[in-house]
Amino acid sequence: MTHGKLMPMAHTPLSDTHPAMEHILVNAYRAMSPVEKLERVRAMTEAVQKLALADIRRRHPNADVREQALRLASRWIEPDLMLRAFGWDIQAQGY
């Protein structure tokens, strides 16, 4: 924003959202309270983690719950911290 005016949204050639729909979405997000926005972020994060866990279970069907949790965590935590904190070497064991 500049001087209280809204800057036009930049559209990239990769955008798959129609500008009219994007306008509706942006206005809806602007109308949300901070708590509602945080709830949306929490729900989206949970959805991404569920999808990642499904991928882990597909790739490693024999992994126990601990291994699944480590593989999931390794997608968000830096490799050196995973190794120091959990003894999980992403280079050797993957994610």
Phi and psi in degrees as GROMACS dihedral restraints (atoms count N, CA, C in turn):
[ dihedral_restraints ]
;  ai    aj    ak    al  type     phi  dphi    fc
    3     4     5     6     1  -132.6    20    10
    4     5     6     7     1   121.5    20    10
    6     7     8     9     1    51.6    20    10
    7     8     9    10     1    40.2    20    10
    9    10    11    12     1    78.4    20    10
   10    11    12    13     1    -0.8    20    10
   12    13    14    15     1   -98.2    20    10
   13    14    15    16     1   143.2    20    10
   15    16    17    18     1   -79.8    20    10
   16    17    18    19     1   134.4    20    10
   18    19    20    21     1   -81.5    20    10
   19    20    21    22     1   142.5    20    10
   21    22    23    24     1   -63.6    20    10
   22    23    24    25     1   146.2    20    10
   24    25    26    27     1   -75.1    20    10
   25    26    27    28     1   134.8    20    10
   27    28    29    30     1   -80.1    20    10
   28    29    30    31     1   133.8    20    10
   30    31    32    33     1  -111.3    20    10
   31    32    33    34     1   133.5    20    10
   33    34    35    36     1  -103.1    20    10
   34    35    36    37     1   159.4    20    10
   36    37    38    39     1   -61.9    20    10
   37    38    39    40     1   -18.1    20    10
   39    40    41    42     1   -88.4    20    10
   40    41    42    43     1    -8.2    20    10
   42    43    44    45     1   -64.5    20    10
   43    44    45    46     1   129.6    20    10
   45    46    47    48     1  -108.5    20    10
   46    47    48    49     1    14.5    20    10
   48    49    50    51     1  -108.2    20    10
   49    50    51    52     1   126.5    20    10
   51    52    53    54     1   -61.0    20    10
   52    53    54    55     1   137.8    20    10
   54    55    56    57     1   -53.6    20    10
   55    56    57    58     1   -37.4    20    10
   57    58    59    60     1   -66.0    20    10
   58    59    60    61     1   -41.0    20    10
   60    61    62    63     1   -68.7    20    10
   61    62    63    64     1   -39.3    20    10
   63    64    65    66     1   -60.8    20    10
   64    65    66    67     1   -41.2    20    10
   66    67    68    69     1   -59.4    20    10
   67    68    69    70     1   -44.5    20    10
   69    70    71    72     1   -62.6    20    10
   70    71    72    73     1   -45.3    20    10
   72    73    74    75     1   -62.9    20    10
   73    74    75    76     1   -46.4    20    10
   75    76    77    78     1   -61.3    20    10
   76    77    78    79     1   -43.8    20    10
   78    79    80    81     1   -63.8    20    10
   79    80    81    82     1   -38.0    20    10
   81    82    83    84     1   -65.3    20    10
   82    83    84    85     1   -42.0    20    10
   84    85    86    87     1   -65.3    20    10
   85    86    87    88     1   -38.6    20    10
   87    88    89    90     1   -63.9    20    10
   88    89    90    91     1   -31.9    20    10
   90    91    92    93     1   -78.1    20    10
   91    92    93    94     1   -14.3    20    10
   93    94    95    96     1   -74.0    20    10
   94    95    96    97     1   149.6    20    10
   96    97    98    99     1   -75.6    20    10
   97    98    99   100     1   162.6    20    10
   99   100   101   102     1   -56.2    20    10
  100   101   102   103     1   -38.3    20    10
  102   103   104   105     1   -63.6    20    10
  103   104   105   106     1   -42.1    20    10
  105   106   107   108     1   -64.1    20    10
  106   107   108   109     1   -40.6    20    10
  108   109   110   111     1   -63.8    20    10
  109   110   111   112     1   -43.7    20    10
  111   112   113   114     1   -62.6    20    10
  112   113   114   115     1   -38.4    20    10
  114   115   116   117     1   -63.3    20    10
  115   116   117   118     1   -39.9    20    10
  117   118   119   120     1   -61.8    20    10
  118   119   120   121     1   -45.0    20    10
  120   121   122   123     1   -62.5    20    10
  121   122   123   124     1   -44.3    20    10
  123   124   125   126     1   -59.4    20    10
  124   125   126   127     1   -45.6    20    10
  126   127   128   129     1   -64.9    20    10
  127   128   129   130     1   -40.5    20    10
  129   130   131   132     1   -67.5    20    10
  130   131   132   133     1   -39.9    20    10
  132   133   134   135     1   -61.8    20    10
  133   134   135   136     1   -43.9    20    10
  135   136   137   138     1   -62.0    20    10
  136   137   138   139     1   -40.7    20    10
  138   139   140   141     1   -64.0    20    10
  139   140   141   142     1   -42.5    20    10
  141   142   143   144     1   -63.4    20    10
  142   143   144   145     1   -41.5    20    10
  144   145   146   147     1   -65.6    20    10
  145   146   147   148     1   -38.4    20    10
  147   148   149   150     1   -64.6    20    10
  148   149   150   151     1   -41.0    20    10
  150   151   152   153     1   -64.6    20    10
  151   152   153   154     1   -42.2    20    10
  153   154   155   156     1   -63.5    20    10
  154   155   156   157     1   -41.3    20    10
  156   157   158   159     1   -65.1    20    10
  157   158   159   160     1   -38.5    20    10
  159   160   161   162     1   -62.3    20    10
  160   161   162   163     1   -40.2    20    10
  162   163   164   165     1   -64.9    20    10
  163   164   165   166     1   -41.9    20    10
  165   166   167   168     1   -61.5    20    10
  166   167   168   169     1   -44.8    20    10
  168   169   170   171     1   -64.7    20    10
  169   170   171   172     1   -34.2    20    10
  171   172   173   174     1   -68.9    20    10
  172   173   174   175     1   -43.5    20    10
  174   175   176   177     1   -74.9    20    10
  175   176   177   178     1   -30.1    20    10
  177   178   179   180     1  -131.8    20    10
  178   179   180   181     1    71.3    20    10
  180   181   182   183     1   -63.7    20    10
  181   182   183   184     1   -21.2    20    10
  183   184   185   186     1   -96.4    20    10
  184   185   186   187     1     3.6    20    10
  186   187   188   189     1   -70.2    20    10
  187   188   189   190     1   136.4    20    10
  189   190   191   192     1   -79.2    20    10
  190   191   192   193     1   177.9    20    10
  192   193   194   195     1   -60.1    20    10
  193   194   195   196     1   -41.9    20    10
  195   196   197   198     1   -63.0    20    10
  196   197   198   199     1   -46.2    20    10
  198   199   200   201     1   -62.5    20    10
  199   200   201   202     1   -41.9    20    10
  201   202   203   204     1   -58.8    20    10
  202   203   204   205     1   -44.2    20    10
  204   205   206   207     1   -63.7    20    10
  205   206   207   208     1   -40.8    20    10
  207   208   209   210     1   -65.9    20    10
  208   209   210   211     1   -42.3    20    10
  210   211   212   213     1   -64.3    20    10
  211   212   213   214     1   -38.2    20    10
  213   214   215   216     1   -65.7    20    10
  214   215   216   217     1   -48.3    20    10
  216   217   218   219     1   -60.4    20    10
  217   218   219   220     1   -35.8    20    10
  219   220   221   222     1   -67.3    20    10
  220   221   222   223     1   -13.4    20    10
  222   223   224   225     1   -79.6    20    10
  223   224   225   226     1   -14.9    20    10
  225   226   227   228     1  -119.8    20    10
  226   227   228   229     1   -22.3    20    10
  228   229   230   231     1  -101.7    20    10
  229   230   231   232     1   138.9    20    10
  231   232   233   234     1   -58.4    20    10
  232   233   234   235     1   144.3    20    10
  234   235   236   237     1   -54.3    20    10
  235   236   237   238     1   -42.4    20    10
  237   238   239   240     1   -66.8    20    10
  238   239   240   241     1   -35.5    20    10
  240   241   242   243     1   -70.8    20    10
  241   242   243   244     1   -38.4    20    10
  243   244   245   246     1   -58.9    20    10
  244   245   246   247     1   -41.6    20    10
  246   247   248   249     1   -68.0    20    10
  247   248   249   250     1   -46.6    20    10
  249   250   251   252     1   -67.9    20    10
  250   251   252   253     1   -43.1    20    10
  252   253   254   255     1   -81.3    20    10
  253   254   255   256     1   -36.8    20    10
  255   256   257   258     1  -124.4    20    10
  256   257   258   259     1    -4.0    20    10
  258   259   260   261     1    70.0    20    10
  259   260   261   262     1    21.3    20    10
  261   262   263   264     1  -101.3    20    10
  262   263   264   265     1   111.7    20    10
  264   265   266   267     1   -93.3    20    10
  265   266   267   268     1   103.7    20    10
  267   268   269   270     1   -61.6    20    10
  268   269   270   271     1   -35.2    20    10
  270   271   272   273     1   -62.8    20    10
  271   272   273   274     1   -39.2    20    10
  273   274   275   276     1   -86.9    20    10
  274   275   276   277     1   -40.0    20    10
  276   277   278   279     1  -103.6    20    10
  277   278   279   280     1   -13.5    20    10
  279   280   281   282     1    77.5    20    10
  280   281   282   283     1  -172.1    20    10
